Amino acid sequence: MGRKPQKNDSLPGSLDMLILRTLSLRELHGYGIVQYLQQSSDNELLVEEGSLYPALQRLELNGWIEGAWGVTSSNRRARIYKITPAGRKQLAVETRKYARLTLAIARVMGEA
């Protein structure tokens, strides 16, 4: 029996990076992104619709992802997202920033 994921307040600053990373692995619809993040984080990350869809819209407006209407594996109509070349570059930028930030936090916490 798995535990229920809890809302993660530190997620907003990382959400774009997590979505880009997810879409770098495969094209997905919004619910698929939520499921992937929850499963791959061992139920630590809960992304709510109120956060996900504005983030997807922002990423699409920035040209980092593209969305097109398609059909899911359960035969439902949904917007399917894929990462663009510009999105891959942005993911690399975000990944470097994340690595520097986590190292700095580890230093402050005395773990580095």
Rosetta silent file (secondary structure, phi, psi, omega in degrees, C-alpha in Angstrom):
SEQUENCE: MGRKPQKNDSLPGSLDMLILRTLSLRELHGYGIVQYLQQSSDNELLVEEGSLYPALQRLELNGWIEGAWGVTSSNRRARIYKITPAGRKQLAVETRKYARLTLAIARVMGEA
SCORE:     score description
SCORE:     0.000 S_00000001
   1 L     0.000  117.150 -178.811    0.000    0.000    0.000 S_00000001
   2 L   -81.173  156.643  178.482    1.654    3.249   -1.143 S_00000001
   3 L   -86.624  157.299 -177.090    1.420    6.439    0.744 S_00000001
   4 L   -76.274  131.415  177.950   -0.538    9.390   -0.555 S_00000001
   5 L   -66.252  147.143  179.741    1.604   12.065   -2.226 S_00000001
   6 L  -112.478  152.491  178.371    1.590   15.410   -0.502 S_00000001
   7 E   -60.057  133.812 -177.653    1.678   18.848   -2.023 S_00000001
   8 L  -108.721  111.006 -176.316    5.278   19.971   -2.356 S_00000001
   9 L   -70.322  -19.288 -179.726    5.721   23.719   -1.776 S_00000001
  10 L   -86.285   -2.657 -176.292    9.238   23.759   -3.267 S_00000001
  11 L   -67.498  -37.435 -173.674    7.973   22.455   -6.608 S_00000001
  12 L   -51.900  -40.892  179.220    7.011   25.734   -8.361 S_00000001
  13 L   -69.927  -18.920 -177.265   10.632   26.772   -8.988 S_00000001
  14 L  -108.639   -8.250 -171.946   11.451   23.322  -10.361 S_00000001
  15 H   -60.385  -44.200  179.639    8.250   22.480  -12.200 S_00000001
  16 H   -58.595  -45.944 -179.846    9.366   23.760  -15.614 S_00000001
  17 H   -61.900  -42.134 -178.953   12.582   21.751  -15.372 S_00000001
  18 H   -66.498  -38.856  177.182   10.712   18.615  -14.292 S_00000001
  19 H   -66.089  -45.887  179.166    8.226   18.918  -17.155 S_00000001
  20 H   -60.290  -42.373  178.603   11.023   19.469  -19.677 S_00000001
  21 H   -61.389  -45.358  179.823   12.901   16.452  -18.296 S_00000001
  22 H   -59.830  -45.829 -178.237    9.785   14.293  -18.516 S_00000001
  23 H   -74.418  -16.205  174.567    9.109   15.349  -22.098 S_00000001
  24 H   -72.218  -18.690  179.797   12.751   14.749  -23.026 S_00000001
  25 H   -88.225  -37.649  178.979   12.033   11.074  -22.360 S_00000001
  26 L  -170.728  159.710  175.843    8.781   10.821  -24.347 S_00000001
  27 L   -74.015  139.022 -177.772    5.774   12.737  -25.614 S_00000001
  28 E  -149.138  159.994  170.565    2.931   12.838  -23.088 S_00000001
  29 E   -91.203  170.643 -175.201   -0.390   14.469  -22.273 S_00000001
  30 H   -54.669  -48.229 -179.332   -0.855   16.466  -19.076 S_00000001
  31 H   -63.538  -35.095  177.553   -2.175   13.610  -16.953 S_00000001
  32 H   -64.256  -36.695  177.188    0.682   11.399  -18.177 S_00000001
  33 H   -64.604  -46.082  178.816    3.185   14.017  -17.015 S_00000001
  34 H   -59.257  -46.191  179.688    1.554   14.121  -13.577 S_00000001
  35 H   -61.846  -45.399 -179.122    1.606   10.325  -13.329 S_00000001
  36 H   -60.312  -46.891 -178.960    5.249   10.099  -14.420 S_00000001
  37 H   -62.855  -40.430  179.344    6.385   12.700  -11.875 S_00000001
  38 H   -66.466  -47.644 -177.656    4.448   11.032   -9.090 S_00000001
  39 H   -68.043  -44.136 -176.089    5.649    7.516   -9.915 S_00000001
  40 H   -72.833  -16.165  177.626    9.276    8.397  -10.614 S_00000001
  41 L   -99.400   14.381 -176.607    9.493   10.373   -7.349 S_00000001
  42 L    52.968   44.232  177.681    8.134    7.483   -5.279 S_00000001
  43 L    65.774   22.461  177.258    4.999    9.527   -4.600 S_00000001
  44 L   -85.907  -28.255 -176.099    6.933   12.525   -3.238 S_00000001
  45 L  -106.830  123.802  175.180    5.801   14.946   -5.951 S_00000001
  46 E  -118.121  116.362  178.162    2.180   15.906   -6.395 S_00000001
  47 L  -108.281  121.438 -178.845    1.491   18.277   -9.259 S_00000001
  48 L   -91.562  156.394 -179.642   -2.001   19.694   -9.314 S_00000001
  49 H   -55.353  -37.295 -179.091   -3.856   20.808  -12.440 S_00000001
  50 H   -63.664  -19.297  175.852   -3.774   24.394  -11.188 S_00000001
  51 H  -100.832  -39.731 -174.162    0.026   24.310  -11.424 S_00000001
  52 H   -65.304  -53.490 -171.821    0.530   21.963  -14.366 S_00000001
  53 H   -67.686  -37.654  172.089   -1.574   23.565  -17.075 S_00000001
  54 H   -63.316  -36.272  178.088   -0.303   27.135  -16.570 S_00000001
  55 H   -65.601  -43.978  177.771    3.250   25.719  -16.655 S_00000001
  56 H   -60.859  -41.688  178.926    2.542   23.832  -19.890 S_00000001
  57 H   -63.656  -43.257  178.875    1.085   26.992  -21.389 S_00000001
  58 H   -62.824  -44.865  179.603    4.130   29.035  -20.296 S_00000001
  59 H   -63.749  -37.848  179.182    6.548   26.454  -21.718 S_00000001
  60 H   -68.951  -41.718  177.886    4.644   26.393  -24.989 S_00000001
  61 H   -63.026  -33.406  177.641    4.618   30.206  -25.223 S_00000001
  62 L   -77.067   -8.767 -179.719    8.399   30.203  -24.661 S_00000001
  63 L    81.951   15.515 -177.288    8.802   27.734  -27.530 S_00000001
  64 L   -90.031  -21.065  173.949   10.248   25.025  -25.265 S_00000001
  65 E  -137.432  161.342  174.016    7.450   22.522  -25.889 S_00000001
  66 E  -127.110  141.623  177.999    4.864   21.969  -28.591 S_00000001
  67 E  -121.712  143.086  176.750    1.379   20.617  -28.076 S_00000001
  68 E  -143.808  146.976  178.848   -0.942   18.997  -30.582 S_00000001
  69 E   -71.400  136.408  179.841   -4.289   17.298  -30.211 S_00000001
  70 E  -152.717 -166.913 -179.048   -4.113   13.522  -30.301 S_00000001
  71 E  -121.020  133.877 -179.365   -5.566   10.376  -28.799 S_00000001
  72 L   -79.025  173.747  177.809   -4.288    8.736  -25.605 S_00000001
  73 L   -64.219  -22.519  177.026   -3.710    5.026  -25.079 S_00000001
  74 L   -93.184   16.731  174.139   -7.138    4.930  -23.401 S_00000001
  75 L    66.199   33.687  177.002   -8.665    6.333  -26.603 S_00000001
  76 L  -110.226  146.640  177.539   -9.368    9.802  -25.207 S_00000001
  77 E   -75.784  130.092 -179.356   -8.725   13.067  -26.999 S_00000001
  78 E  -154.822  160.503  175.606   -5.947   15.034  -25.284 S_00000001
  79 E   -84.049  123.226 -178.571   -3.239   17.554  -25.986 S_00000001
  80 E  -103.444  129.909 -176.101    0.063   15.693  -26.423 S_00000001
  81 E  -108.306  145.718  173.679    3.240   17.627  -25.626 S_00000001
  82 E  -138.523  152.002  179.941    6.775   17.202  -26.912 S_00000001
  83 E   -79.313  145.930  177.806    9.996   19.041  -26.160 S_00000001
  84 L  -100.368  168.796  174.346   11.524   21.266  -28.849 S_00000001
  85 H   -56.496  -39.720  177.007   15.234   21.789  -29.583 S_00000001
  86 H   -64.198  -34.829  177.382   14.985   25.111  -27.727 S_00000001
  87 H   -66.818  -36.663  176.774   13.411   23.212  -24.831 S_00000001
  88 H   -64.386  -39.581  177.026   16.338   20.797  -24.734 S_00000001
  89 H   -64.638  -42.982  179.122   18.715   23.771  -24.476 S_00000001
  90 H   -64.762  -37.906  176.716   16.605   25.272  -21.706 S_00000001
  91 H   -60.251  -41.129  177.942   16.578   21.935  -19.875 S_00000001
  92 H   -63.139  -41.928  177.781   20.384   21.939  -19.930 S_00000001
  93 H   -61.972  -49.154 -178.791   20.415   25.493  -18.501 S_00000001
  94 H   -63.275  -37.996  179.795   17.905   24.586  -15.784 S_00000001
  95 H   -64.583  -42.029  177.540   19.788   21.394  -14.916 S_00000001
  96 H   -64.220  -43.403  179.062   23.040   23.329  -14.408 S_00000001
  97 H   -62.681  -41.067  179.495   21.278   25.922  -12.230 S_00000001
  98 H   -63.482  -42.906 -179.614   19.660   23.154  -10.193 S_00000001
  99 H   -62.843  -42.295  178.295   22.996   21.402   -9.655 S_00000001
 100 H   -64.430  -42.183 -179.112   24.627   24.642   -8.428 S_00000001
 101 H   -64.530  -46.355 -178.277   21.704   25.373   -6.118 S_00000001
 102 H   -66.686  -34.297  176.648   21.607   21.911   -4.542 S_00000001
 103 H   -66.400  -42.183  178.888   25.386   21.982   -4.012 S_00000001
 104 H   -63.033  -42.143  178.692   25.122   25.391   -2.318 S_00000001
 105 H   -64.719  -41.865  178.722   22.323   24.137   -0.057 S_00000001
 106 H   -61.553  -38.339  178.143   24.339   21.016    0.800 S_00000001
 107 H   -63.100  -45.938  179.594   27.288   23.213    1.758 S_00000001
 108 H   -62.190  -38.143 -179.223   25.139   25.318    4.085 S_00000001
 109 L   -79.517   -2.554  178.438   23.700   22.159    5.618 S_00000001
 110 L    76.665   24.458 -177.282   27.223   20.799    6.143 S_00000001
 111 L  -108.854    5.458  179.943   26.721   17.874    3.787 S_00000001
 112 L  -126.861    0.000    0.000   29.228   18.817    1.090 S_00000001
